[in-house]
Amino acid sequence: WEGLIELYYDAANELFGEREFQAALQLYLKVDSIAQLHKITNKVTIRSIVKRSEISRTAFTQQSSDYAHLLLEEALANAREINDQESIHYIYLYLADTSGLKGEYEKAKEYIDLALEYFLAHDKREYEPYIARLYMISTAYYKVNDRIDKAQEAYLKGIAYTREKENKLELAKLLYYYGHFQGGYLGGCKDAMVSLLESKSIYDSLNLTDTYNYERLNRDLADCYLEDSNYQKASEHYRIAYDLKSSLSKKANREVSRRVEAQYQTEKKEQQIALLNAEKELIEQQKVNQRNLLLGGIGVTSLIGVFLFFQYQNRQKTNKKLQELDRLKSNFFANISHEFRTPLTLISGPVEQRINSGELSKTDRRDFEMIQRNSNRLLNLVNQLLDLSKLEAGKYQLRAGRGNLSRLLRAQGEAFQFLATEKEIDYQIEISELEDAWFDKDIIEKITTNLLSNAIKYCDHGGYIRYNAHRENDKVSITITNSSSTLNTEVIEKAFNRFYQQDPQNEGVGIGLSLVEELVQANGGSVSVNPKLENVIEFIVMLPINKSAFKPHQLVNEPVHSPSVAPDILSSTEPQGEWEDPEEFFEKEDRDILLLVEDHPEVRDLLKNQFSKKYKIVEATNGKEGLKQAMEWVPDLIISDIMMPEMDGLELSKILKTDERTSHIPIILLTARAGEEDQYKGLTTGADAYVTKPFKSKLLQTRVQNLIESRKTLRDRYSQEVILKPKDIAITNLDEIFLERVQEVLDLKLTESAFSTQEFAEAVGMSRMQLHRKLKALTGLSASEFVRSQRLKLAASLLQKSDANISEIGYQVGFNDPSYFTKCFREAYGVSPSAFSKNKPS
């Protein structure tokens, strides 16, 4: 492998000498790849890396120069690993150059001195170009540092050295650069011409008249002759420089063209070969395909026959299983619905008796009414499931009677007037006279109740609902229209799908509209949903109301009596808390603040009743509002539901726990989802506890109390310790960062007597109230108390260590009044400052 490395390296060097840098680089990379694969480190592999560095520098960009420097450092590490001193100092030569390009001039000078000392001490013929180059690089260092005399001295040393060694090429280079230096820095074209002419003479003798140095040399001579007013000589040398530059450019262009043409021809031949191979393979593949096609056709035909036979058998079995499953499902819904009705009856009966007894307090009555409303709602859901199971089983019996349909429809609509007023909905009812009509009162009530409930639920706050009914020939047309900003194509298409919900956060299980459709069809009618206008949806129900539309066994002789309001249509008022300004609240009382984020008004009201006696309650109806209230109030604890509109509890918890202003606040998540995966999701957002619904009040109250008490324990540590690091009282990493920033501000401002809490808040990037609440949660102190505490702790330290008097120490830590300082110190430490200072360690 070492022999192969040397072959690649020699070939790459030839290309490098011909300035074929890209081709050379490929071979240098092969050297590096083999060396790394077989763990070979020697002089050749090290020089290969140096050559890659030189190629990188040819791009003349900052990035390429930096990469060249990194390659040299890699080469230096390898050279040191095998203790190759020659390679080490050889690399110093190149590092001196790249360090200068990076602006690290002192480092460059250090490399120059090390390399120069080594090569001069080991005087070899092959070192002469290195020594000459080091002298030239050192002149660059001296010129950057405005040490022109030292630069001239370096040039002269290099010239003397190359003269002594009779190295004409390196002498010619040094004479040219020295002449250029004389003309540019020493201001003497006369002296410069001597050096330049000698350099030209050497280049001519060596027949090296087609190089870039020779072109620049003639240009500098022309400039000097021009300054000396020798226009003929100036013109002569300008012409030589111009012609040579043009020749070099053409030569470079020819080289580029030659390389491009060679690459093009190579690629063209490769493409032709690939095309011929592809044609051959295609012909062979076609023959194979024809044979396989015949065999495959026979096989596929056989397989299709077998597949169709088994598919027919499976379909027969599947149909039987589906019918059986459908029957079991219907029975399950019917049975479970009946099982629910018994305990619901046992709940609603005693509750109704207690409400009617007149012996309840206002709070107890509100709680019992909430139980009654929700038991009625649950009973309504059970009835819907029971109706669906009857319809699917074909056991739902129509009972159509004669009566005043308009009165029933109007009463149903008026039952929703209160709910519409609550949401500030423009609710209008228009019912034509339908006195002599045949209809099933139960079906009409269920259809209108479900459609109006749906309209109220999805209508925007401040929107509108239109409820109309009129006769069309022998049918009644019931139209319910409402505005909604959440409409989309999916809602229209899936409106009557069972268990479909437009928004999973909303109440219900998605069976109301499905039940409407099946009841309408059972009644021989039709129902449709249409987007009437943009953000407006319209449900149209057509039902027969003539006697001839019903079968004899579906008719009843008793007239339909005047309707009453459906028992499950009940109002639910939103509990309104007394919203105080946070700044005013802090001045009024010192109770812990509890933020309740819950979209269900009755659950929120239940939580408020449980905690309002002990805590100050702030409420929010969704995650977005909860985030706003958390930022405004910075509460001591947050209880949040997970499934909410606008923003759910998981996102709310994640945002609050990653915000420095609220990261310390304990969060309890409430949810009806009890799975371990759901709990894991909740806790990974940073939440402190996860409680499932229905929850035990005592358990939740204990959780709240324990979390708040654990925070207070950390506060007590602050008051008990004289010196306490931020991590000792921080709850999260963000709290630690906050306390460290607070400490930085106090280090600068604590001793300033004019340092105010407003200035303190601005310095840490918070409002005054947020700073107050944050410090109160972490230390138990307000912003002003915290600053005073820090000043007193600093004073205590000074009293122990300093010989200054009490007044001086008071002024030093930011107190304007010595007597006030003494009073505060006595309150904090139980003794006067003078008594405290007497106990200082000797």
SELUM-618913 format. One record per residue (C-alpha): residue in one letter; x, y, z. Coordinates in steps of 0.5 Angstrom, whole numbers. Example, Ala and Ser with C-alpha at 12.3 -4.5 7.8 and 13.67 -1.06 7.14 Angstrom:
residues 2
R aa     u     v     w
R  A    25    -9    16
R  S    27    -2    14
END
This chain:
residues 842
R aa     u     v     w
R  W     0     0     0
R  E     6     5     1
R  G     8     4    -6
R  L     2     5    -9
R  I     1    11    -5
R  E     8    14    -7
R  L     6    12   -15
R  Y    -1    17   -14
R  Y     3    22   -10
R  D     9    22   -16
R  A     3    23   -21
R  A    -1    28   -17
R  N     6    32   -17
R  E     7    32   -24
R  L     0    35   -25
R  F     1    40   -20
R  G     7    42   -23
R  E     3    43   -30
R  R    -2    47   -26
R  E    -8    42   -27
R  F   -10    43   -20
R  Q   -17    39   -20
R  A   -14    33   -23
R  A    -8    33   -18
R  L   -13    34   -12
R  Q   -17    27   -14
R  L   -10    24   -13
R  Y    -8    27    -7
R  L   -15    25    -4
R  K   -14    18    -6
R  V    -7    18    -2
R  D   -11    21     4
R  S   -16    15     3
R  I   -11     9     3
R  A    -7    12     8
R  Q   -13    13    13
R  L   -16     6    11
R  H    -9     3    13
R  K    -7     7    18
R  I    -1     9    14
R  T     3    16    17
R  N     9    18    13
R  K    13    23    10
R  V     9    22     3
R  T     2    22     6
R  I     4    29    10
R  R     7    32     4
R  S     0    30     0
R  I    -4    34     6
R  V     1    40     5
R  K    -1    40    -3
R  R    -8    40    -2
R  S    -7    46     3
R  E    -4    49    -3
R  I    -9    48    -8
R  S   -14    50    -3
R  R   -11    57    -3
R  T   -11    58   -10
R  A   -18    60   -10
R  F   -16    66    -6
R  T   -22    67    -2
R  Q   -22    67     6
R  Q   -26    61     6
R  S   -21    57     2
R  S   -15    60     6
R  D   -18    58    13
R  Y   -19    51    10
R  A   -12    51     8
R  H   -10    53    15
R  L   -14    47    18
R  L   -11    42    13
R  L    -4    45    15
R  E    -5    44    22
R  E    -8    36    21
R  A    -1    35    17
R  L     3    38    23
R  A    -1    33    28
R  N     1    27    24
R  A     8    30    23
R  R     9    31    30
R  E     6    24    31
R  I    12    20    28
R  N    17    26    30
R  D    19    28    23
R  Q    23    34    24
R  E    24    36    17
R  S    16    35    16
R  I    15    39    22
R  H    19    45    20
R  Y    17    44    13
R  I    10    45    15
R  Y    12    51    19
R  L    14    55    13
R  Y     7    54    10
R  L     3    56    17
R  A     7    62    17
R  D     4    64    10
R  T    -3    62    12
R  S    -3    65    19
R  G    -1    72    16
R  L    -7    71    11
R  K   -11    70    17
R  G    -8    76    21
R  E    -5    72    26
R  Y     2    76    25
R  E     5    74    31
R  K     4    67    30
R  A     6    67    23
R  K    13    71    26
R  E    14    65    31
R  Y    13    60    25
R  I    18    64    21
R  D    23    64    26
R  L    23    56    28
R  A    23    54    21
R  L    29    59    19
R  E    33    57    25
R  Y    32    49    23
R  F    33    50    15
R  L    40    54    16
R  A    42    50    21
R  H    41    44    17
R  D    44    47    10
R  K    42    43     5
R  R    41    44    -3
R  E    34    43    -3
R  Y    33    47     3
R  E    35    53    -1
R  P    28    55    -4
R  Y    25    54     3
R  I    30    59     6
R  A    29    64     1
R  R    21    64     1
R  L    22    65     9
R  Y    26    71     8
R  M    21    74     3
R  I    15    72     8
R  S    18    75    14
R  T    19    82    10
R  A    11    81    10
R  Y    11    81    17
R  Y    15    87    18
R  K    11    91    13
R  V     5    90    16
R  N     8    92    23
R  D    11    98    20
R  R    18    96    21
R  I    21    98    14
R  D    28    98    16
R  K    27    90    19
R  A    24    89    12
R  Q    30    91     8
R  E    34    88    13
R  A    31    81    11
R  Y    31    82     4
R  L    38    84     4
R  K    40    77     8
R  G    36    73     3
R  I    39    76    -3
R  A    46    75     1
R  Y    44    68     2
R  T    42    66    -5
R  R    48    70    -8
R  E    53    65    -3
R  K    49    59    -5
R  E    49    61   -13
R  N    42    60   -13
R  K    40    64   -19
R  L    33    63   -19
R  E    31    64   -12
R  L    36    70   -13
R  A    32    73   -19
R  K    26    73   -15
R  L    29    76    -9
R  L    32    82   -13
R  Y    25    83   -16
R  Y    21    83   -10
R  Y    27    88    -7
R  G    26    92   -13
R  H    19    93   -12
R  F    20    94    -5
R  Q    25   100    -6
R  G    20   103   -11
R  G    14   103    -7
R  Y    17   103     1
R  L    24   107     0
R  G    21   112    -5
R  G    27   111   -10
R  C    27   108   -17
R  K    34   109   -18
R  D    36   104   -13
R  A    30   100   -15
R  M    32   100   -22
R  V    39    97   -20
R  S    35    91   -17
R  L    30    90   -22
R  L    35    90   -28
R  E    40    85   -25
R  S    33    81   -24
R  K    32    81   -31
R  S    39    80   -33
R  I    38    73   -29
R  Y    31    71   -32
R  D    34    72   -39
R  S    40    68   -38
R  L    36    62   -35
R  N    31    63   -41
R  L    25    64   -36
R  T    22    70   -40
R  D    15    67   -40
R  T    13    67   -33
R  Y     8    72   -29
R  N    14    75   -25
R  Y    18    77   -31
R  E    11    80   -33
R  R    11    84   -27
R  L    18    85   -27
R  N    18    89   -34
R  R    12    93   -31
R  D    16    96   -25
R  L    22    97   -30
R  A    17   101   -35
R  D    14   105   -29
R  C    21   107   -26
R  Y    23   109   -33
R  L    17   113   -34
R  E    18   117   -27
R  D    26   118   -30
R  S    22   121   -37
R  N    26   116   -41
R  Y    19   115   -45
R  Q    23   110   -50
R  K    25   105   -45
R  A    18   106   -41
R  S    14   104   -48
R  E    19    98   -49
R  H    18    95   -42
R  Y    11    96   -42
R  R    10    93   -49
R  I    14    87   -46
R  A    10    86   -40
R  Y     3    87   -44
R  D     5    82   -50
R  L     7    77   -44
R  K     1    78   -40
R  S    -3    77   -47
R  S     1    71   -48
R  L     0    68   -41
R  S    -8    69   -41
R  K    -8    66   -48
R  K    -4    60   -46
R  A    -8    59   -39
R  N   -15    60   -44
R  R   -12    54   -48
R  E   -11    50   -42
R  V   -18    51   -40
R  S   -21    49   -47
R  R   -16    43   -48
R  R   -18    40   -41
R  V   -26    42   -43
R  E   -25    39   -49
R  A   -22    32   -47
R  Q   -27    32   -41
R  Y   -33    33   -47
R  Q   -30    27   -51
R  T   -29    22   -45
R  E   -36    23   -43
R  K   -38    23   -50
R  K   -35    16   -51
R  E   -38    14   -45
R  Q   -45    15   -47
R  Q   -44    12   -53
R  I   -41     5   -50
R  A   -47     6   -45
R  L   -52     7   -50
R  L   -50     1   -54
R  N   -50    -4   -48
R  A   -57    -1   -46
R  E   -59    -3   -53
R  K   -56   -10   -52
R  E   -59   -11   -46
R  L   -66    -9   -48
R  I   -66   -14   -54
R  E   -64   -19   -49
R  Q   -70   -17   -44
R  Q   -75   -17   -49
R  K   -74   -24   -51
R  V   -74   -26   -44
R  N   -80   -22   -43
R  Q   -84   -25   -49
R  R   -83   -32   -46
R  N   -85   -30   -39
R  L   -91   -26   -41
R  L   -94   -33   -44
R  L   -92   -37   -38
R  G   -95   -31   -34
R  G  -101   -30   -37
R  I  -103   -38   -36
R  G  -101   -37   -29
R  V  -105   -31   -28
R  T  -111   -33   -31
R  S  -111   -39   -26
R  L  -110   -35   -20
R  I  -115   -30   -22
R  G  -120   -36   -22
R  V  -118   -39   -15
R  F  -118   -32   -12
R  L  -125   -30   -15
R  F  -128   -37   -12
R  F  -125   -35    -5
R  Q  -127   -28    -5
R  Y  -134   -30    -6
R  Q  -134   -35    -1
R  N  -130   -30     4
R  R  -136   -25     2
R  Q  -141   -29     4
R  K  -138   -30    11
R  T  -137   -23    12
R  N  -144   -21    10
R  K  -146   -26    15
R  K  -141   -23    21
R  L  -143   -16    19
R  Q  -150   -18    20
R  E  -149   -21    26
R  L  -145   -15    29
R  D  -150   -10    27
R  R  -155   -14    31
R  L  -150   -15    37
R  K  -149    -7    36
R  S  -156    -5    36
R  N  -158   -10    42
R  F  -152    -7    46
R  F  -154     0    45
R  A  -161    -2    47
R  N  -159    -5    53
R  I  -154     0    55
R  S  -159     5    54
R  H  -164     2    59
R  E  -158     0    64
R  F  -156     8    64
R  R  -164    10    65
R  T  -164     7    72
R  P  -159    10    76
R  L  -160    17    72
R  T  -167    16    75
R  L  -164    15    82
R  I  -160    21    81
R  S  -165    26    78
R  G  -171    24    83
R  P  -168    26    90
R  V  -164    32    87
R  E  -171    35    84
R  Q  -174    33    91
R  R  -168    37    94
R  I  -169    43    89
R  N  -177    43    91
R  S  -176    43    98
R  G  -174    50    99
R  E  -169    49   105
R  L  -163    50   101
R  S  -158    55   101
R  K  -156    59    95
R  T  -150    56    94
R  D  -153    49    95
R  R  -159    50    90
R  R  -154    52    85
R  D  -150    46    86
R  F  -156    42    85
R  E  -159    45    79
R  M  -152    44    76
R  I  -153    36    78
R  Q  -160    37    75
R  R  -158    40    68
R  N  -153    35    67
R  S  -157    29    69
R  N  -162    31    64
R  R  -157    32    59
R  L  -154    25    60
R  L  -161    23    60
R  N  -162    26    53
R  L  -156    23    50
R  V  -159    16    53
R  N  -165    17    49
R  Q  -162    19    43
R  L  -158    12    43
R  L  -164     8    45
R  D  -168    12    39
R  L  -162    10    34
R  S  -162     3    36
R  K  -170     2    35
R  L  -169     5    28
R  E  -164     1    26
R  A  -168    -5    29
R  G  -174    -3    25
R  K  -178    -2    32
R  Y  -179     5    32
R  Q  -187     6    31
R  L  -190    12    28
R  R  -196    15    32
R  A  -199    21    28
R  G  -204    25    31
R  R  -208    31    29
R  G  -207    37    32
R  N  -204    45    31
R  L  -197    44    28
R  S  -195    51    28
R  R  -196    52    36
R  L  -191    46    37
R  L  -186    49    32
R  R  -187    56    35
R  A  -186    53    43
R  Q  -180    49    41
R  G  -177    55    38
R  E  -178    60    44
R  A  -175    55    48
R  F  -168    57    45
R  Q  -169    64    46
R  F  -165    65    52
R  L  -159    61    50
R  A  -159    65    43
R  T  -160    72    48
R  E  -154    69    52
R  K  -149    69    46
R  E  -152    75    43
R  I  -155    72    37
R  D  -160    75    32
R  Y  -165    70    33
R  Q  -172    70    29
R  I  -178    65    29
R  E  -183    65    23
R  I  -188    60    23
R  S  -194    60    18
R  E  -201    57    21
R  L  -201    50    21
R  E  -207    48    25
R  D  -210    42    21
R  A  -204    37    21
R  W  -202    30    22
R  F  -196    29    25
R  D  -192    25    31
R  K  -191    30    36
R  D  -185    26    39
R  I  -181    26    32
R  I  -182    33    31
R  E  -180    35    38
R  K  -173    31    37
R  I  -172    34    30
R  T  -173    41    32
R  T  -169    40    38
R  N  -163    37    35
R  L  -163    42    29
R  L  -164    48    34
R  S  -159    46    39
R  N  -154    45    33
R  A  -155    52    30
R  I  -154    55    37
R  K  -148    51    38
R  Y  -144    53    32
R  C  -147    60    31
R  D  -142    65    32
R  H  -142    70    38
R  G  -146    76    35
R  G  -149    72    29
R  Y  -156    70    27
R  I  -161    64    27
R  R  -167    64    22
R  Y  -172    59    24
R  N  -178    58    19
R  A  -184    53    18
R  H  -189    54    12
R  R  -194    49     8
R  E  -192    47     1
R  N  -198    43    -2
R  D  -198    37     3
R  K  -192    37     7
R  V  -189    42    12
R  S  -182    45    10
R  I  -178    47    16
R  T  -172    51    15
R  I  -166    53    20
R  T  -161    58    18
R  N  -155    60    22
R  S  -148    64    21
R  S  -142    60    22
R  S  -135    62    21
R  T  -132    55    22
R  L  -136    52    15
R  N  -132    48    10
R  T  -133    43     5
R  E  -132    37    10
R  V  -137    40    15
R  I  -143    40     9
R  E  -141    33     6
R  K  -141    29    13
R  A  -146    33    17
R  F  -151    27    18
R  N  -145    22    19
R  R  -146    18    26
R  F  -141    20    31
R  Y  -138    26    26
R  Q  -136    32    30
R  Q  -133    39    26
R  D  -129    40    33
R  P  -127    35    37
R  Q  -127    40    43
R  N  -134    41    43
R  E  -139    38    47
R  G  -143    32    45
R  V  -142    25    41
R  G  -144    27    34
R  I  -151    23    34
R  G  -156    29    34
R  L  -156    30    26
R  S  -155    23    25
R  L  -161    21    29
R  V  -165    27    25
R  E  -164    24    18
R  E  -166    17    21
R  L  -172    20    24
R  V  -174    24    18
R  Q  -173    18    13
R  A  -178    14    18
R  N  -183    19    18
R  G  -183    19    10
R  G  -179    26     9
R  S  -173    28     7
R  V  -167    33    10
R  S  -162    37     7
R  V  -156    41     8
R  N  -154    47     4
R  P  -149    53     4
R  K  -153    58     3
R  L  -148    64     3
R  E  -141    65     5
R  N  -141    63    12
R  V  -148    61    12
R  I  -151    54    13
R  E  -158    52    12
R  F  -162    45    14
R  I  -169    44    10
R  V  -173    39    13
R  M  -179    36     9
R  L  -185    32    13
R  P  -192    30    10
R  I  -197    33    14
R  N  -203    29    11
R  K  -207    23    14
R  S  -206    19     7
R  A  -199    19     8
R  F  -199    15    14
R  K  -201     8    14
R  P  -207     6    19
R  H  -203     3    24
R  Q  -199     9    25
R  L  -205    13    26
R  V  -208    15    33
R  N  -215    18    34
R  E  -213    22    40
R  P  -212    29    38
R  V  -205    32    40
R  H  -205    37    46
R  S  -201    44    46
R  P  -194    42    47
R  S  -189    44    53
R  V  -182    46    53
R  A  -177    40    52
R  P  -174    39    59
R  D  -167    38    56
R  I  -167    45    54
R  L  -164    49    59
R  S  -160    55    60
R  S  -153    55    63
R  T  -150    62    65
R  E  -143    63    65
R  P  -140    65    72
R  Q  -137    72    72
R  G  -132    73    76
R  E  -130    80    79
R  W  -124    82    75
R  E  -120    86    79
R  D  -113    90    76
R  P  -107    86    78
R  E  -104    92    81
R  E  -109    94    85
R  F  -110    86    88
R  F  -103    86    90
R  E  -104    92    95
R  K  -111    89    97
R  E  -109    82   100
R  D  -104    77   100
R  R  -108    70    98
R  D  -105    66    93
R  I  -108    66    86
R  L  -111    60    83
R  L  -112    61    75
R  L  -118    56    72
R  V  -117    55    65
R  E  -124    51    63
R  D  -128    52    57
R  H  -134    48    60
R  P  -138    54    65
R  E  -140    49    70
R  V  -134    45    71
R  R  -131    52    72
R  D  -136    54    77
R  L  -135    48    81
R  L  -128    49    81
R  K  -129    56    83
R  N  -133    54    89
R  Q  -128    49    91
R  F  -122    54    92
R  S  -125    61    92
R  K  -125    61   100
R  K  -118    60   100
R  Y  -115    63    94
R  K  -116    69    90
R  I  -119    66    83
R  V  -118    68    76
R  E  -122    65    70
R  A  -121    64    63
R  T  -125    60    58
R  N  -120    57    53
R  G  -112    56    53
R  K  -111    63    49
R  E  -115    67    54
R  G  -111    63    60
R  L  -104    65    57
R  K  -106    72    57
R  Q  -109    72    64
R  A  -102    68    66
R  M   -98    73    63
R  E  -102    79    67
R  W  -103    76    74
R  V   -97    71    74
R  P  -101    66    79
R  D   -99    62    84
R  L  -102    55    81
R  I  -106    54    74
R  I  -111    48    74
R  S  -113    47    66
R  D  -117    43    62
R  I  -113    39    56
R  M  -119    39    51
R  M  -121    47    49
R  P  -122    51    43
R  E  -117    56    41
R  M  -111    53    45
R  D  -111    46    48
R  G  -108    45    55
R  L  -102    42    53
R  E  -100    47    48
R  L  -101    52    54
R  S   -97    48    59
R  K   -91    48    54
R  I   -91    55    53
R  L   -92    57    60
R  K   -86    53    62
R  T   -81    55    57
R  D   -83    63    58
R  E   -78    66    64
R  R   -84    70    67
R  T   -88    64    68
R  S   -84    58    68
R  H   -84    57    76
R  I   -92    56    76
R  P   -94    49    78
R  I   -99    47    73
R  I  -105    41    74
R  L  -108    39    68
R  L  -115    36    68
R  T  -117    31    62
R  A  -122    26    61
R  R  -117    21    58
R  A  -114    17    63
R  G  -109    13    58
R  E  -102    12    60
R  E  -100    15    54
R  D  -104    21    55
R  Q  -101    22    62
R  Y   -94    22    59
R  K   -96    27    54
R  G   -98    32    59
R  L   -92    31    64
R  T   -87    32    58
R  T   -90    39    57
R  G   -87    41    64
R  A   -94    40    67
R  D   -93    38    75
R  A   -99    34    76
R  Y  -104    30    71
R  V  -111    29    74
R  T  -117    25    70
R  K  -124    27    70
R  P  -129    25    74
R  F  -124    28    80
R  K  -125    27    87
R  S  -125    34    90
R  K  -121    32    96
R  L  -115    29    92
R  L  -115    36    87
R  Q  -115    40    93
R  T  -109    36    96
R  R  -105    36    90
R  V  -106    44    90
R  Q  -104    45    97
R  N   -98    41    96
R  L   -95    44    90
R  I   -96    51    93
R  E   -93    49   100
R  S   -87    46    96
R  R   -86    52    93
R  K   -86    56    99
R  T   -81    51   102
R  L   -76    54    97
R  R   -78    61    99
R  D   -76    59   106
R  R   -69    57   104
R  Y   -68    64   101
R  S   -70    68   108
R  Q   -66    63   112
R  E   -59    63   108
R  V   -54    69   108
R  I   -51    66   102
R  L   -55    62    97
R  K   -54    60    90
R  P   -59    61    84
R  K   -60    54    83
R  D   -61    53    91
R  I   -68    56    90
R  A   -69    55    82
R  I   -75    51    80
R  T   -73    50    73
R  N   -67    52    69
R  L   -70    58    66
R  D   -71    60    74
R  E   -64    59    75
R  I   -62    64    69
R  F   -67    69    71
R  L   -64    69    78
R  E   -57    70    75
R  R   -59    76    71
R  V   -62    79    77
R  Q   -56    78    81
R  E   -52    81    75
R  V   -57    87    75
R  L   -56    88    83
R  D   -49    87    83
R  L   -49    94    78
R  K   -54    97    82
R  L   -55    95    89
R  T   -51   100    92
R  E   -55   106    88
R  S   -60   109    93
R  A   -64   112    87
R  F   -65   105    84
R  S   -72   104    84
R  T   -77    97    83
R  Q   -79   100    76
R  E   -72   101    74
R  F   -70    94    77
R  A   -76    91    72
R  E   -74    94    66
R  A   -67    92    67
R  V   -69    84    67
R  G   -74    85    62
R  M   -81    85    65
R  S   -86    89    68
R  R   -86    91    75
R  M   -92    87    76
R  Q   -89    81    73
R  L   -82    82    77
R  H   -86    82    83
R  R   -90    76    82
R  K   -84    72    80
R  L   -80    74    86
R  K   -85    73    90
R  A   -86    66    88
R  L   -79    64    88
R  T   -77    68    95
R  G   -83    70    98
R  L   -81    77    97
R  S   -84    83    93
R  A   -79    87    89
R  S   -77    92    94
R  E   -77    87    99
R  F   -72    83    95
R  V   -67    89    94
R  R   -68    91   101
R  S   -66    84   103
R  Q   -60    84    99
R  R   -58    90   101
R  L   -58    88   109
R  K   -55    81   107
R  L   -49    86   104
R  A   -49    90   110
R  A   -48    84   114
R  S   -42    81   110
R  L   -39    88   111
R  L   -40    89   118
R  Q   -37    82   119
R  K   -31    84   115
R  S   -30    92   115
R  D   -28    97   120
R  A   -32   102   117
R  N   -37   105   122
R  I   -45   104   122
R  S   -47   110   118
R  E   -42   109   112
R  I   -44   102   111
R  G   -51   104   111
R  Y   -49   109   105
R  Q   -45   104   102
R  V   -50    99   101
R  G   -56   104    98
R  F   -59   107   105
R  N   -60   114   105
R  D   -62   115   112
R  P   -57   111   117
R  S   -63   111   122
R  Y   -68   107   117
R  F   -62   103   116
R  T   -61   101   123
R  K   -69   100   124
R  C   -69    95   118
R  F   -63    91   120
R  R   -66    90   127
R  E   -72    87   124
R  A   -68    83   119
R  Y   -63    80   124
R  G   -66    81   131
R  V   -60    86   133
R  S   -57    93   132
R  P   -52    93   127
R  S   -47    95   132
R  A   -49    89   136
R  F   -48    85   130
R  S   -41    88   128
R  K   -38    86   135
R  N   -39    79   134
R  K   -35    79   128
R  P   -29    73   127
R  S   -22    75   130
END
